[in-house]
């Protein structure tokens, strides 16, 4: 049997080790119940299986999961009788690196002769409300458009959900 890579279609739930063992003992029942809960909110996501990990459990799905689906799965796990809800530390969607290309930026810092650097760009990203949920995955890159131009293009790698929700939110705030 060939198993495809489901890395972009899973929910990671950080949970205490004792709870993982109890949860995995009846994982097939939990898959069925989670699918019922997801169907109740009219989600198209279906849980395929649950597997244990060294930090908790990974719930593998048929599609990329939305935040509402994540909340349903997390609430189901927290409300299990044999799982201590305080041991469910957090849950999150799998993430990937995505680049943002920022256009039409002045290459020179306002009212100075200093040119834009990645340090300045990162400080702006940290302090601007548009980038509230953005976490940088690497250094930003500032490129001057042409030798005679005073404009720049900025490339920024960010951690984002598979459905690009963080980048979409930032883009909507700009527009």
Backbone as CSV, one residue per row, in Angstrom:
resi,resn,N_x,N_y,N_z,CA_x,CA_y,CA_z,C_x,C_y,C_z
1,UNK,0.839,-1.179,0.000,0.000,0.000,0.000,0.886,1.245,0.000
2,UNK,0.581,2.186,-0.863,1.336,3.430,-0.958,0.580,4.497,-0.188
3,UNK,1.275,5.176,0.725,0.669,6.254,1.495,1.205,7.570,0.963
4,UNK,0.308,8.439,0.547,0.710,9.747,0.046,1.136,10.635,1.203
5,UNK,1.858,11.699,0.881,2.301,12.649,1.897,1.119,13.523,2.313
6,UNK,0.718,13.418,3.568,-0.405,14.191,4.089,0.055,15.399,4.891
7,UNK,1.291,15.813,4.707,1.871,16.826,5.581,1.088,18.134,5.609
8,UNK,0.364,18.467,4.562,-0.376,19.726,4.550,-1.823,19.531,4.978
9,UNK,-2.178,18.327,5.346,-3.566,18.032,5.669,-3.687,17.438,7.058
10,UNK,-3.005,18.041,8.026,-3.153,17.507,9.368,-3.219,18.594,10.425
11,UNK,-3.782,18.164,11.550,-3.891,19.010,12.727,-2.948,18.432,13.767
12,UNK,-2.114,19.265,14.339,-1.188,18.831,15.378,-1.769,19.265,16.718
13,UNK,-1.972,18.293,17.610,-2.500,18.605,18.936,-1.447,18.202,19.963
14,UNK,-0.918,19.202,20.674,0.071,18.961,21.712,-0.673,18.554,22.975
15,UNK,-0.354,17.363,23.468,-1.104,16.793,24.580,-0.155,15.936,25.417
16,UNK,-0.427,15.800,26.700,0.408,14.994,27.585,0.493,13.532,27.152
17,UNK,1.630,12.891,27.437,1.903,11.532,26.956,0.884,10.512,27.459
18,UNK,0.494,10.569,28.723,-0.478,9.607,29.252,-1.804,9.691,28.513
19,UNK,-2.199,10.898,28.144,-3.437,11.084,27.395,-3.330,10.512,25.984
20,UNK,-2.151,10.578,25.404,-1.958,10.046,24.051,-2.235,8.550,24.042
21,UNK,-1.705,7.834,25.011,-1.919,6.386,25.069,-3.401,6.053,25.206
22,UNK,-4.096,6.763,26.088,-5.531,6.515,26.284,-6.326,6.841,25.028
23,UNK,-5.961,7.938,24.367,-6.662,8.345,23.167,-6.419,7.366,22.016
24,UNK,-5.197,6.897,21.869,-4.860,5.998,20.772,-5.491,4.619,20.942
25,UNK,-5.829,4.235,22.173,-6.446,2.925,22.406,-7.798,2.817,21.700
26,UNK,-8.476,3.943,21.526,-9.770,3.942,20.849,-9.787,4.938,19.686
27,UNK,-8.703,5.017,18.946,-8.584,6.028,17.894,-9.655,5.864,16.816
28,UNK,-10.036,4.615,16.488,-11.038,4.419,15.447,-12.402,4.994,15.865
29,UNK,-12.742,4.882,17.139,-13.991,5.457,17.653,-13.927,6.981,17.595
30,UNK,-12.776,7.541,17.944,-12.613,8.992,17.930,-12.701,9.550,16.508
31,UNK,-12.145,8.828,15.540,-12.231,9.261,14.138,-13.691,9.363,13.722
32,UNK,-14.471,8.351,14.051,-15.894,8.348,13.703,-16.635,9.504,14.370
33,UNK,-16.383,9.723,15.648,-17.071,10.800,16.377,-16.660,12.190,15.891
34,UNK,-15.383,12.370,15.592,-14.933,13.670,15.065,-15.590,13.930,13.712
35,UNK,-15.671,12.903,12.877,-16.318,13.071,11.573,-17.784,13.443,11.720
36,UNK,-18.464,12.882,12.719,-19.859,13.261,12.988,-19.941,14.745,13.378
37,UNK,-19.015,15.174,14.223,-19.005,16.575,14.653,-18.732,17.508,13.480
38,UNK,-17.803,17.127,12.613,-17.490,17.941,11.437,-18.678,17.992,10.481
39,UNK,-19.356,16.866,10.328,-20.542,16.827,9.479,-21.635,17.718,10.057
40,UNK,-21.705,17.814,11.390,-22.687,18.657,12.062,-22.529,20.134,11.745
41,UNK,-21.304,20.572,11.456,-21.094,21.978,11.082,-21.011,22.137,9.561
42,UNK,-21.408,21.085,8.850,-21.445,21.077,7.382,-20.069,21.279,6.752
43,UNK,-19.069,20.697,7.381,-17.706,20.764,6.854,-17.493,19.657,5.823
44,UNK,-16.670,19.943,4.837,-16.315,18.935,3.839,-15.079,18.145,4.248
45,UNK,-14.500,18.499,5.375,-13.308,17.815,5.875,-13.715,16.503,6.534
46,UNK,-12.934,15.465,6.255,-13.145,14.155,6.867,-11.821,13.720,7.487
47,UNK,-11.876,13.233,8.720,-10.673,12.723,9.374,-10.416,11.312,8.863
48,UNK,-9.205,11.073,8.373,-8.836,9.750,7.872,-8.328,8.849,8.988
49,UNK,-7.429,9.372,9.810,-6.904,8.599,10.930,-6.206,9.514,11.920
50,UNK,-5.948,8.957,13.095,-5.213,9.660,14.146,-3.978,8.841,14.445
51,UNK,-2.837,9.517,14.558,-1.616,8.803,14.931,-0.907,9.565,16.040
52,UNK,-0.105,8.841,16.792,0.625,9.488,17.886,1.942,10.040,17.381
53,UNK,2.414,11.029,18.101,3.668,11.695,17.787,4.387,11.887,19.110
54,UNK,5.658,12.244,19.084,6.384,12.401,20.339,5.896,13.588,21.173
55,UNK,5.120,14.514,20.582,4.620,15.672,21.325,3.105,15.654,21.493
56,UNK,2.451,14.672,20.940,0.994,14.631,21.027,0.412,13.719,19.975
57,UNK,-0.659,14.195,19.325,-1.297,13.415,18.270,-1.376,14.244,16.995
58,UNK,-1.477,13.543,15.886,-1.664,14.184,14.593,-2.928,13.610,13.986
59,UNK,-3.871,14.493,13.673,-5.134,14.110,13.061,-4.998,14.393,11.575
60,UNK,-5.052,13.340,10.764,-4.870,13.474,9.327,-6.233,13.542,8.645
61,UNK,-6.385,14.502,7.730,-7.664,14.751,7.073,-7.564,14.593,5.557
62,UNK,-8.716,14.642,4.901,-8.752,14.509,3.445,-8.469,15.827,2.732
63,UNK,-8.650,16.952,3.414,-8.469,18.272,2.816,-7.702,19.172,3.772
64,UNK,-7.313,20.307,3.267,-6.704,21.324,4.105,-7.781,21.844,5.052
65,UNK,-7.440,21.961,6.326,-8.395,22.254,7.384,-8.535,23.753,7.599
66,UNK,-9.764,24.203,7.819,-10.038,25.600,8.188,-9.993,25.720,9.707
67,UNK,-9.946,26.939,10.197,-9.896,27.187,11.643,-11.131,26.619,12.344
68,UNK,-12.296,26.731,11.717,-13.521,26.192,12.333,-13.418,24.681,12.521
69,UNK,-12.818,23.990,11.558,-12.625,22.537,11.678,-11.637,22.224,12.791
70,UNK,-10.583,23.015,12.881,-9.590,22.850,13.942,-10.248,22.978,15.312
71,UNK,-11.116,23.974,15.459,-11.792,24.186,16.734,-12.693,23.010,17.102
72,UNK,-13.373,22.426,16.122,-14.243,21.272,16.379,-13.421,20.094,16.883
73,UNK,-12.304,19.816,16.236,-11.449,18.687,16.629,-10.868,18.920,18.018
74,UNK,-10.368,20.135,18.267,-9.781,20.440,19.570,-10.816,20.321,20.689
75,UNK,-12.014,20.830,20.470,-13.070,20.733,21.488,-13.454,19.282,21.748
76,UNK,-13.503,18.465,20.695,-13.824,17.045,20.885,-12.782,16.387,21.794
77,UNK,-11.510,16.626,21.510,-10.425,16.023,22.299,-10.494,16.508,23.746
78,UNK,-10.713,17.807,23.941,-10.766,18.361,25.305,-11.946,17.819,26.106
79,UNK,-13.042,17.472,25.451,-14.248,17.020,26.144,-14.307,15.509,26.360
80,UNK,-13.263,14.778,25.972,-13.251,13.331,26.217,-13.141,13.057,27.713
81,UNK,-13.853,12.036,28.180,-13.848,11.696,29.609,-12.489,11.201,30.089
82,UNK,-11.786,10.434,29.247,-10.528,9.852,29.694,-9.312,10.735,29.383
83,UNK,-9.552,11.976,28.934,-8.457,12.912,28.647,-8.617,14.122,29.559
84,UNK,-7.555,14.470,30.240,-7.555,15.655,31.099,-7.442,16.890,30.191
85,UNK,-8.485,17.726,30.170,-8.517,18.871,29.247,-7.384,19.862,29.506
86,UNK,-6.887,19.933,30.742,-5.780,20.854,31.021,-4.463,20.354,30.429
87,UNK,-4.401,19.068,30.071,-3.200,18.527,29.431,-3.165,18.764,27.926
88,UNK,-4.284,19.236,27.366,-4.305,19.591,25.948,-3.709,20.989,25.860
89,UNK,-2.438,21.039,25.512,-1.678,22.286,25.558,-2.125,23.246,24.461
90,UNK,-2.108,22.786,23.235,-2.539,23.626,22.117,-2.737,22.753,20.891
91,UNK,-3.344,23.340,19.899,-3.483,22.672,18.610,-3.185,23.699,17.532
92,UNK,-2.713,23.202,16.420,-2.418,24.115,15.322,-2.481,23.367,14.006
93,UNK,-2.605,24.128,12.954,-2.581,23.558,11.620,-1.139,23.433,11.164
94,UNK,-0.905,22.525,10.238,0.445,22.429,9.684,0.744,23.719,8.928
95,UNK,2.010,24.062,8.849,2.391,25.311,8.214,3.446,25.071,7.146
96,UNK,3.582,26.025,6.274,4.595,25.968,5.232,5.175,27.357,5.048
97,UNK,6.275,27.415,4.354,6.871,28.713,4.050,6.206,29.270,2.804
98,UNK,5.911,30.538,2.858,5.294,31.233,1.739,6.011,32.564,1.605
99,UNK,6.212,33.021,0.393,6.864,34.315,0.263,5.842,35.394,-0.076
100,UNK,6.090,36.561,0.450,5.312,37.747,0.106,6.224,38.672,-0.689
101,UNK,5.695,39.217,-1.742,6.421,40.185,-2.557,5.750,41.534,-2.353
102,UNK,6.489,42.483,-1.800,5.947,43.812,-1.511,6.531,44.772,-2.543
103,UNK,5.651,45.418,-3.299,6.059,46.277,-4.402,5.912,47.755,-4.055
104,UNK,6.533,48.587,-4.871,6.390,50.048,-4.797,6.759,50.621,-3.435
105,UNK,7.883,50.220,-2.942,8.404,50.724,-1.679,9.613,51.612,-1.992
106,UNK,9.703,52.737,-1.307,10.843,53.630,-1.508,12.116,52.930,-1.028
107,UNK,13.167,53.005,-1.848,14.431,52.357,-1.512,15.159,53.122,-0.407
108,UNK,14.845,54.400,-0.262,15.504,55.214,0.747,14.552,55.469,1.908
109,UNK,15.095,55.453,3.119,14.311,55.732,4.310,13.898,57.194,4.257
110,UNK,12.647,57.453,4.624,12.080,58.797,4.521,12.934,59.846,5.243
111,UNK,13.181,60.956,4.567,13.923,62.105,5.083,15.384,61.801,5.431
112,UNK,15.949,60.771,4.822,17.371,60.458,5.025,17.977,60.001,3.705
113,UNK,19.276,59.821,3.708,19.958,59.253,2.547,20.283,57.780,2.771
114,UNK,19.749,57.206,3.858,19.984,55.793,4.155,19.081,54.915,3.308
115,UNK,19.624,53.815,2.824,18.793,52.909,2.038,18.153,51.855,2.940
116,UNK,17.089,51.268,2.453,16.289,50.296,3.187,17.077,49.006,3.394
117,UNK,17.070,48.492,4.610,17.752,47.231,4.912,16.738,46.213,5.438
118,UNK,17.149,44.971,5.493,16.247,43.928,5.994,15.916,44.151,7.473
119,UNK,16.832,44.717,8.251,16.546,45.018,9.660,15.405,46.022,9.794
120,UNK,15.421,47.043,8.963,14.359,48.044,8.985,13.031,47.413,8.580
121,UNK,13.053,46.602,7.547,11.836,45.924,7.080,11.267,45.047,8.186
122,UNK,12.099,44.308,8.869,11.626,43.417,9.928,11.049,44.193,11.110
123,UNK,11.634,45.327,11.450,11.066,46.167,12.518,9.691,46.690,12.126
124,UNK,9.543,47.077,10.867,8.246,47.559,10.383,7.214,46.433,10.423
125,UNK,7.601,45.248,10.019,6.684,44.105,10.040,6.248,43.792,11.470
126,UNK,7.160,43.873,12.412,6.831,43.587,13.815,5.885,44.619,14.419
127,UNK,5.938,45.867,13.946,5.156,46.934,14.582,3.898,47.339,13.819
128,UNK,3.706,46.856,12.611,2.558,47.254,11.808,1.395,46.287,12.011
129,UNK,0.202,46.820,12.220,-0.974,45.992,12.481,-1.320,45.054,11.327
130,UNK,-0.944,45.403,10.127,-1.234,44.547,8.970,-0.581,43.176,9.129
131,UNK,0.562,43.134,9.785,1.330,41.898,9.916,1.213,41.289,11.312
132,UNK,0.089,41.494,12.005,-0.082,41.007,13.373,0.225,39.523,13.539
133,UNK,-0.316,38.671,12.677,-0.166,37.229,12.829,0.994,36.655,12.028
134,UNK,1.776,37.506,11.406,2.852,37.048,10.525,4.098,36.728,11.339
135,UNK,4.683,35.550,11.072,5.950,35.151,11.676,6.931,34.924,10.536
136,UNK,8.055,35.621,10.582,9.049,35.487,9.515,9.730,34.129,9.567
137,UNK,9.921,33.527,8.393,10.591,32.235,8.294,12.074,32.403,7.983
138,UNK,12.472,33.562,7.496,13.880,33.831,7.199,14.054,35.350,7.068
139,UNK,15.269,35.773,6.744,15.554,37.196,6.570,14.789,37.720,5.371
140,UNK,14.414,38.990,5.427,13.780,39.623,4.269,14.872,40.042,3.288
141,UNK,14.480,40.250,2.050,15.432,40.632,1.006,14.916,41.911,0.333
142,UNK,15.740,42.942,0.328,15.382,44.214,-0.288,16.185,44.351,-1.571
143,UNK,15.474,44.551,-2.687,16.142,44.648,-3.988,15.732,45.959,-4.660
144,UNK,16.727,46.722,-5.064,16.461,47.970,-5.788,15.969,47.597,-7.187
145,UNK,14.908,48.275,-7.653,14.280,47.925,-8.929,15.263,48.074,-10.088
146,UNK,15.989,49.176,-10.131,17.011,49.394,-11.160,18.037,50.367,-10.601
147,UNK,19.219,50.438,-11.204,20.260,51.315,-10.657,19.834,52.791,-10.545
148,UNK,19.012,53.277,-11.446,18.615,54.681,-11.439,17.294,54.923,-10.711
149,UNK,16.656,53.883,-10.258,15.358,54.010,-9.598,15.514,54.249,-8.099
150,UNK,14.492,54.849,-7.507,14.485,55.011,-6.053,13.426,54.099,-5.419
151,UNK,13.004,53.086,-6.145,11.996,52.148,-5.667,12.643,50.777,-5.407
152,UNK,11.987,50.013,-4.532,12.509,48.688,-4.176,11.385,47.661,-4.180
153,UNK,11.792,46.415,-4.250,10.901,45.263,-4.084,11.413,44.517,-2.863
154,UNK,10.484,44.132,-1.991,10.876,43.407,-0.778,10.285,42.005,-0.850
155,UNK,11.141,41.012,-0.618,10.709,39.614,-0.561,10.797,39.170,0.893
156,UNK,9.705,38.601,1.396,9.653,38.166,2.781,9.109,36.740,2.822
157,UNK,9.840,35.822,3.461,9.343,34.460,3.683,8.643,34.418,5.029
158,UNK,7.416,33.887,5.042,6.646,33.808,6.285,6.174,32.375,6.503
159,UNK,5.848,32.078,7.762,5.178,30.827,8.068,3.701,31.071,7.865
160,UNK,3.058,30.199,7.114,1.648,30.380,6.794,0.942,29.041,6.812
161,UNK,-0.364,29.071,6.998,-1.155,27.858,6.909,-1.260,27.444,5.450
162,UNK,-1.581,26.177,5.215,-1.687,25.663,3.851,-2.709,26.455,3.034
163,UNK,-3.765,26.943,3.665,-4.784,27.683,2.927,-4.420,29.167,2.753
164,UNK,-3.214,29.545,3.115,-2.682,30.912,2.958,-3.479,31.963,3.709
165,UNK,-4.121,31.574,4.788,-4.995,32.479,5.534,-4.258,33.723,6.033
166,UNK,-3.049,33.570,6.560,-2.322,34.728,7.100,-1.989,35.735,6.002
167,UNK,-1.524,35.251,4.865,-1.189,36.148,3.760,-2.440,36.819,3.211
168,UNK,-3.542,36.096,3.118,-4.794,36.676,2.636,-5.274,37.776,3.572
169,UNK,-5.189,37.541,4.868,-5.613,38.548,5.846,-4.782,39.820,5.725
170,UNK,-3.470,39.679,5.578,-2.593,40.844,5.426,-2.913,41.582,4.135
171,UNK,-3.165,40.835,3.067,-3.476,41.435,1.778,-4.803,42.180,1.817
172,UNK,-5.809,41.655,2.484,-7.106,42.316,2.589,-6.999,43.614,3.372
173,UNK,-6.142,43.657,4.375,-5.991,44.881,5.164,-5.315,45.983,4.359
174,UNK,-4.458,45.589,3.417,-3.778,46.572,2.566,-4.772,47.165,1.577
175,UNK,-5.627,46.316,1.027,-6.588,46.786,0.013,-7.678,47.565,0.688
